[in-house]
Amino acid sequence: MSALRLLTHPLGREVTGGVVKTSLNRFSAQCTSVAARKLSTHMSCQKCLTLDNLNPNIKVMEYAVRGPLVIRAAEIEKELKEGKKKPFKEVVRANIGDCHAVGQIPITFIRHVLALCAYPELLKDPKFPEDAKAHARTILQGCRGGSVGSYSDSPGIEIIRRHVAEYITRRDGIPANFEDVMLSDGASNAIKVILKLLICECEGKKPGVLIPIPQYPLYSASLAEFDMEQIGYYLDEDSNWSLKTEELERAISVGKTKSTPRAIVVINPGNPTGQVLERKNIEDIIKFAHKHNLFLLADEVYQDNVYAPGSAFHSFKKVLIEMGAPYNEMELASFMSCSKGYMGECGIRGGYSEVINLEPEVKKMLNKCISAMLCPNTIGQATIDCVVNPPKEGDPSYATFIKEKQGVLSSLAERARMVTETFNSVEGMSCNTVQGAMYAFPRIHLPQKAIDKAKSLNQDPSVFYAFQLLEETGICIVPGSGFGQVEGTYHFRTTILPQPEQLKSMLKTFKTFHQKFVQEYK
């Protein structure tokens, strides 16, 4: 409405000027509002970050153990809580090595020490054993201000690093230097720090890293994030996932066509495959790495988890040093964590790496790199201290500690046997012996009709199988495609972590599902 029409409006002639003034004010406000909307539209905030200009390395990153299947599992859990009817009562999360989430009880000594460190007033409480108090006091004395709330040195609290070095010395019978020890937020962060050191174009090609196939997705995800070339070497399923040097030579030959190979990752005991490498195999790997001038990354977070008779853990550091020159001068980073073993303290994020034989100037650069992250979380550091410096015989906490530790490991050994035997008893499945770690990686022999159905949905058959399993039974596993598998073979990874009765029930349900699935697509 124009101002002229407003002034000649019958209402304006019949009432006092105040009404006209009010109408003019309203008209002015309307004009201002329209102008503001136009200006707002013109000046709307354009996003700086879009999918088109996002770091392309992030877009290609994948992390299978927390992928679409796990997202769907979480949705199903919500649906169950909302009362939606399903052919099962709960989701069984067998997709990830999260011990406490599936019922493992925390180790008492570790939790005592953490409680005392977090709240030192408890040091006055007579209910806590004296050795746990002494342990906590030692850690607190290493903290600035006597508090785990303060920053530590970037490589970690010195007394804990010294305890780690003493642990490695006891384990290997070979002296370790605490200055070679770096504490970290779980093993994952330490692994990524070492990989970052290797990001450098050489001979006009991007750096390449050899990783096992099947592999733990941390490695493929990190290499994608860092724009490094993944060079996959296949473990031999027919010989219980052993590692053959002929396959390593094949892999590096192919890798050199696209990249400059700079490092090799070995996971021992294996994830997802559960194998434990023999010493001779480790020696062969070390010789191969020396021949091709590769940095060795030894992922040894499952070193406490060895179950099969005749299997034993051999650290890469011990074997490398005992092999003598020139191998004992090779660069090696080995990794350990409080997330696995008998501890299972996944959420606390404590870990360490021992990095040996670096050039002095490179070591300075490593220290500079970790200093940029300030320090690892101190509660995680305290947990690692409990792992490497546990109660000794005669200490008040010793009897309970040993009983709990042995109880967890013996139960895991039984569950490893149970999983292997069950999957091998099912027609259309085969599973190598779970010698160590916390997982099985069975092979599923799928009918062609099921393979064709999966491909019609643009899914890997192992993904199709895993989704059907989840929707029909509530069991959440990880498809083999997330770890890598030989072309034309199909697998899945499951943990052995559900408590014995739940695991028995899960395996029974799994067996019934597989038989039904095969029959349906036969």
C-alpha atoms as one frame of an Amber mdcrd trajectory, in Angstrom:
protein
   0.000   0.000   0.000   1.510   3.379  -1.013   1.758   6.329   1.388  -0.692
   8.367  -0.817  -3.332   5.596  -0.677  -2.836   5.302   3.052  -3.459   9.028
   3.595  -6.614   8.973   1.433  -7.887   5.734   2.951 -11.412   6.201   4.435
 -10.137   5.013   7.790  -7.510   7.733   7.742 -10.103  10.466   7.078 -12.477
   9.286   9.738 -10.085   8.953  12.667  -7.587  11.161  14.339  -4.085  11.706
  12.963  -2.742   9.263  15.541  -4.240   6.378  13.597  -2.666   7.634  10.380
   0.669   7.956  12.171   0.299   4.421  13.478  -0.463   3.112   9.987   2.535
   4.949   8.584   4.737   3.434  11.267   3.390  -0.005  10.440   3.988   0.608
   6.733   7.531   1.766   7.422   8.201  -1.345   9.514   6.925  -3.559   6.711
   9.216  -1.852   4.195  12.158  -2.229   6.553  11.363  -5.926   7.076  11.209
  -6.594   3.317  14.465  -4.749   2.762  16.094  -6.678   5.612  14.999 -10.001
   4.131  16.405  -9.033   0.748  19.668  -7.945   2.338  19.798 -11.105   4.429
  19.317 -13.232   1.316  22.000 -11.285  -0.489  24.411 -11.574   2.456  23.588
 -15.166   3.559  26.613 -16.990   4.939  28.291 -19.110   2.295  29.962 -22.159
   3.825  33.742 -22.107   3.639  33.904 -25.905   3.745  31.882 -28.053   1.349
  32.225 -31.570   0.000  33.733 -30.026  -3.134  36.617 -28.364  -1.279  36.976
 -30.811   1.643  40.351 -32.521   2.051  40.031 -35.308  -0.561  41.993 -37.701
   1.654  39.270 -37.528   4.305  36.614 -38.431   1.735  38.353 -41.672   0.781
  39.072 -42.689   4.395  37.169 -45.716   5.680  37.162 -47.364   9.103  35.279
 -50.620   8.835  34.924 -51.490  12.521  32.793 -48.353  12.980  31.210 -48.270
   9.519  27.608 -48.436   8.195  26.923 -51.811   9.799  27.708 -50.441  13.258
  25.554 -47.375  12.589  22.666 -49.690  11.725  23.315 -51.725  14.895  22.932
 -48.548  16.965  19.657 -47.768  15.179  18.358 -51.253  15.942  19.245 -50.819
  19.619  17.130 -47.656  19.700  14.284 -49.442  17.936  14.368 -52.214  20.556
  14.223 -49.638  23.369  11.227 -48.037  21.677   9.439 -51.395  21.767   9.738
 -52.306  18.094   9.368 -56.055  17.618  12.430 -57.939  16.409  13.260 -61.647
  16.193  15.845 -61.039  18.947  16.006 -59.178  22.251  19.399 -57.467  22.058
  22.204 -56.498  19.718  25.396 -58.483  20.313  28.332 -56.264  19.405  30.962
 -58.681  18.182  32.406 -56.084  15.833  35.025 -54.446  18.019  37.522 -55.476
  20.683  35.812 -53.535  23.478  36.267 -55.898  26.414  34.368 -54.083  29.165
  31.439 -53.295  26.875  30.653 -57.006  26.663  30.984 -57.810  30.334  34.676
 -58.119  31.241  35.239 -56.920  34.818  38.011 -54.311  35.299  41.187 -55.407
  37.056  40.865 -54.292  40.677  44.472 -53.137  41.125  44.293 -50.881  38.063
  41.074 -49.242  39.230  42.419 -48.795  42.775  45.469 -46.937  41.488  43.424
 -44.813  39.082  40.970 -43.846  41.838  43.823 -42.857  44.146  45.534 -40.837
  41.415  42.345 -39.051  40.438  41.315 -38.286  44.022  44.356 -38.308  46.345
  42.144 -37.796  49.416  41.483 -41.536  49.124  45.093 -42.178  50.138  43.809
 -41.722  53.701  41.189 -44.443  53.236  42.202 -47.736  54.952  40.105 -49.767
  52.473  42.746 -49.310  49.757  45.763 -51.674  49.827  49.093 -50.126  50.749
  50.842 -51.231  47.538  48.178 -49.481  45.429  48.698 -46.350  47.535  52.466
 -46.537  47.104  51.992 -46.978  43.376  49.700 -43.942  43.184  52.064 -41.810
  45.266  54.920 -42.617  42.889  52.854 -41.534  39.899  51.641 -38.367  41.643
  55.200 -37.462  42.599  56.003 -37.545  38.900  53.174 -35.099  38.142  53.632
 -31.337  38.347  51.825 -30.064  41.405  51.229 -33.658  42.469  48.115 -33.788
  40.264  47.162 -35.854  37.217  45.329 -32.723  36.105  48.629 -31.096  35.130
  50.444 -31.440  31.825  53.207 -34.012  31.729  56.294 -33.903  29.538  55.302
 -34.513  25.902  56.747 -38.069  25.800  55.001 -38.816  29.091  55.716 -38.882
  32.830  59.364 -39.848  33.246  58.923 -42.396  36.042  56.311 -44.229  33.956
  58.604 -44.235  30.915  61.314 -45.704  33.142  58.908 -48.402  34.321  58.041
 -49.202  30.674  61.755 -49.583  29.883  62.167 -51.896  32.888  59.191 -53.973
  31.695  60.681 -54.320  28.190  64.021 -55.294  29.725  62.365 -58.032  31.816
  60.308 -59.253  28.854  63.185 -59.461  26.371  66.246 -59.891  28.563  67.746
 -56.972  26.631  68.296 -53.502  28.136  65.836 -50.792  27.114  66.384 -47.039
  27.393  63.511 -44.985  28.807  64.434 -42.163  26.407  63.349 -44.456  23.547
  59.881 -44.761  25.132  56.994 -42.490  24.132  53.673 -42.706  25.979  50.535
 -42.063  23.950  46.738 -41.952  23.874  46.381 -45.616  22.992  48.660 -47.308
  20.483  46.770 -45.694  17.583  48.123 -42.193  18.175  51.696 -43.456  18.443
  51.323 -45.395  15.186  50.061 -42.281  13.395  52.941 -40.186  14.748  55.491
 -42.615  13.283  53.650 -42.741   9.951  53.745 -38.936   9.784  57.544 -39.025
   9.901  57.509 -40.986   6.643  55.336 -38.563   4.634  57.832 -37.371   2.078
  57.874 -37.723  -1.690  60.938 -39.691  -2.740  62.174 -40.195  -6.289  59.115
 -38.347  -7.564  56.706 -40.830  -5.954  54.609 -40.689  -2.810  55.661 -42.887
   0.125  54.351 -46.435   0.355  53.769 -48.632   3.406  53.401 -52.414   3.328
  50.487 -53.601   5.438  49.070 -57.106   5.908  45.897 -58.190   4.152  43.683
 -58.832   6.077  44.670 -55.736   8.072  43.428 -53.620  10.941  41.579 -50.673
   9.311  43.548 -48.115  11.337  46.327 -48.592   8.811  44.339 -48.235   5.595
  42.459 -45.244   7.086  45.658 -43.513   8.243  47.433 -44.077   4.936  44.449
 -42.613   3.092  44.385 -39.631   5.456  48.103 -38.991   4.927  47.948 -39.587
   1.139  50.394 -42.479   1.392  50.279 -45.542  -0.834  48.927 -48.752   0.691
  50.971 -51.759  -0.385  49.068 -54.867   0.649  50.805 -58.185   1.246  48.528
 -61.205   1.672  48.732 -63.496   4.670  48.457 -67.159   3.713  45.116 -68.461
   4.955  46.009 -72.044   3.999  48.890 -72.057   6.497  47.080 -70.404   9.400
  47.665 -66.850   8.150  51.448 -67.145   8.059  53.558 -64.537   6.286  55.655
 -65.708   3.352  58.644 -63.716   2.090  57.761 -64.622  -1.506  54.518 -62.701
  -1.041  56.407 -59.780   0.486  58.676 -59.645  -2.574  55.674 -59.729  -4.883
  53.951 -56.950  -2.954  56.936 -54.612  -2.855  57.604 -55.163  -6.553  54.062
 -54.048  -7.345  54.265 -51.226  -4.802  57.354 -49.740  -6.432  55.397 -49.065
  -9.618  53.286 -46.469  -7.779  55.323 -45.398  -4.766  58.603 -45.484  -2.914
  58.164 -48.175  -0.201  59.378 -46.809   3.126  57.968 -49.020   5.874  56.373
 -52.355   6.700  53.665 -52.948   9.307  53.406 -56.316  11.062  50.597 -57.113
  13.514  51.583 -59.878  15.931  49.489 -61.498  17.369  47.291 -60.844  14.367
  44.233 -58.663  14.017  41.801 -59.751  12.529  43.338 -63.159  11.904  44.442
 -64.276  15.383  47.721 -65.873  14.300  50.954 -65.745  16.336  54.158 -65.494
  14.286  56.916 -68.023  14.812  60.394 -66.684  15.519  61.737 -67.921  12.165
  58.979 -66.004  10.410  59.932 -62.827  12.305  63.582 -63.276  11.325  62.580
 -63.577   7.656  60.533 -60.374   7.880  63.445 -58.505   9.473  65.805 -59.683
   6.723  63.302 -58.585   4.082  62.934 -55.141   5.697  66.720 -54.759   5.851
  67.111 -55.772   2.203  64.660 -53.090   1.096  65.653 -50.442   3.686  62.219
 -50.372   5.325  61.258 -48.893   8.686  59.683 -51.644  10.841  56.402 -50.962
  12.647  55.572 -53.827  15.026  51.999 -53.697  16.321  52.275 -55.884  19.437
  49.243 -54.757  21.441  48.039 -58.371  21.877  51.311 -59.684  23.308  49.517
 -60.966  26.439  46.859 -62.708  24.349  48.450 -66.001  23.285  46.329 -69.124
  23.731  47.188 -71.994  21.403  49.502 -74.743  22.682  52.943 -74.354  21.113
  52.439 -70.665  20.324  54.592 -68.008  21.971  55.019 -64.267  21.614  58.415
 -63.053  20.366  58.920 -59.300  20.275  60.439 -57.853  17.117  62.869 -55.868
  19.272  64.233 -59.005  20.946  64.605 -60.941  17.693  66.157 -57.993  15.861
  68.781 -57.395  18.575  69.595 -61.098  18.930  70.133 -61.412  15.177  73.147
 -59.124  15.550  74.705 -56.855  12.936  73.517 -55.407  10.637  69.936 -56.093
  11.739  70.365 -54.787  15.290  70.865 -51.279  13.891  67.561 -51.162  11.999
  64.902 -48.583  12.793  62.023 -50.151  14.684  58.918 -48.797  16.396  56.938
 -51.281  18.509  53.559 -50.535  20.071  51.661 -51.629  23.161  48.310 -50.616
  24.658  46.211 -50.982  27.809  43.119 -51.528  25.635  43.738 -55.229  24.999
  45.627 -57.956  26.874  43.865 -58.921  30.089  43.223 -55.242  30.939  40.688
 -54.227  28.291  40.782 -50.560  29.318  39.820 -49.320  25.844  38.218 -46.021
  26.767  41.064 -44.868  28.994  43.364 -44.596  25.945  46.758 -45.528  27.308
  49.623 -46.811  25.184  53.318 -46.617  24.480  55.839 -47.076  21.706  59.512
 -47.933  21.886  61.376 -46.377  18.963  64.973 -47.490  18.507  67.918 -46.778
  16.215  66.721 -43.411  14.917  69.309 -40.951  13.674  69.834 -38.345  16.455
  68.523 -35.494  14.292  65.455 -37.519  13.342  64.810 -38.280  17.003  64.788
 -34.535  17.682  62.171 -34.131  14.967  60.065 -36.910  16.523  60.221 -35.154
  19.896  59.213 -31.893  18.217  56.289 -33.652  16.549  54.901 -35.075  19.806
  55.481 -31.786  21.662  52.904 -30.176  19.369  50.288 -32.472  20.974  51.279
 -31.264  24.472  51.061 -34.619  26.256  49.168 -37.922  26.397  46.280 -38.059
  28.869  47.676 -38.699  32.317  45.069 -41.242  33.455  46.008 -43.354  30.424
  49.659 -43.017  31.423  48.831 -44.169  34.966  47.050 -47.215  33.524  50.084
 -48.160  31.436  52.158 -47.879  34.615  49.919 -50.482  36.269  50.362 -52.777
  33.243  54.155 -52.605  33.129  54.647 -52.405  36.900  51.978 -54.714  38.383
  51.860 -56.040  41.965  54.710 -58.337  42.933  54.499 -61.554  44.882  54.063
 -60.678  48.540  52.282 -57.375  47.849  48.765 -57.005  49.342  47.184 -56.753
  45.865  49.132 -59.619  44.293  46.803 -62.564  44.961  43.721 -60.781  43.638
  45.637 -59.376  40.667  47.019 -62.756  39.564  43.661 -64.461  40.035  41.889
 -61.833  37.905  44.593 -61.734  35.212  44.792 -65.508  34.836  41.011 -65.764
  34.971  40.584 -63.386  32.034  43.303 -65.014  29.916  42.197 -68.602  30.595
  38.596 -67.683  29.784  39.705 -66.035  26.533  41.681 -69.167  25.651  38.551
 -71.277  26.172  36.464 -68.880  24.112  39.069 -68.932  21.316  38.793 -72.724
  21.209  34.996 -72.580  21.319  34.799 -70.126  18.407  37.227 -72.102  16.230
  35.472 -75.422  16.840  31.986 -74.019  16.277  32.731 -72.301  12.987  34.568
 -75.366  11.675  31.537 -77.500  12.519  29.257 -75.460  10.250  28.929 -76.553
   6.646  30.046 -73.724   4.383  32.427 -72.188   6.950  36.079 -72.671   7.783
  38.127 -71.013  10.506  41.826 -71.150  11.297  42.928 -71.704  14.883  42.677
 -68.552  16.969  46.220 -68.704  18.367  46.091 -65.258  19.939  44.580 -61.745
  19.982  40.792 -61.409  20.400  39.284 -62.257  17.026  38.426 -64.957  14.539
  38.350 -64.354  10.777  36.297 -67.244   9.387  35.839 -67.835   5.685  32.257
 -68.192   4.461  31.611 -70.209   1.312  28.572 -68.485  -0.166  26.173 -69.858
  -2.787  26.428 -68.148  -6.179  22.845 -66.959  -5.850  23.790 -64.996  -2.691
  26.845 -63.530  -4.437  24.690 -62.465  -7.390  22.106 -60.931  -5.045  24.814
 -58.925  -3.255  26.258 -57.651  -6.520  22.795 -56.616  -7.715  22.670 -54.406
  -4.604  26.182 -53.108  -5.350  27.475 -54.706  -2.136  30.413 -56.959  -1.443
  28.949 -60.399  -0.609  30.558 -60.285   2.846  28.746 -56.977   3.494  25.434
 -58.421   2.283  25.894 -61.439   4.561  26.750 -59.266   7.577  23.705 -57.030
   7.120  21.400 -60.044   6.822  22.925 -61.489   9.997  22.405 -58.227  11.885
  18.797 -57.732  10.789  17.778 -61.327  11.521  19.752 -62.097  14.684  21.061
 -58.842  16.163  24.666 -60.066  15.877  26.988 -57.292  14.693  30.199 -58.418
  12.976  32.549 -56.721  10.491  32.548 -57.841   6.836  35.823 -59.202   5.505
  35.885 -56.512   2.836  36.690 -53.974   5.568  39.993 -55.740   6.264  40.867
 -56.953   2.774  40.621 -60.494   1.459  41.819 -62.510  -1.524  39.664 -61.869
  -4.589  36.753 -64.302  -4.719  36.918 -65.209  -1.022  34.562 -63.904   1.657
  35.115 -63.565   5.392  33.981 -61.726   8.496  35.671 -60.726  11.729  34.102
 -61.492  15.064  35.509 -60.932  18.513  35.780 -63.758  21.017  34.956 -61.288
  23.805  31.292 -61.922  24.731  31.176 -63.680  28.089  31.052 -67.509  27.824
  27.285 -67.988  28.161  26.502 -65.124  25.804  29.133 -66.415  23.366  27.588
 -69.908  23.408  24.195 -68.410  22.644  25.662 -66.182  19.916  27.430 -69.093
  18.226  24.296 -71.240  18.331  22.283 -68.429  16.736  25.056 -67.835  14.198
  25.047 -71.499  13.186  21.277 -71.531  12.697  21.389 -68.331  10.662  24.157
 -69.563   8.366  22.388 -72.832   7.643  19.172 -70.936   6.861  21.032 -68.391
   4.707  22.771 -71.078   2.645  19.521 -72.989   2.185  17.705 -69.838   1.079
  20.277 -69.015  -1.615  21.245 -72.568  -2.548
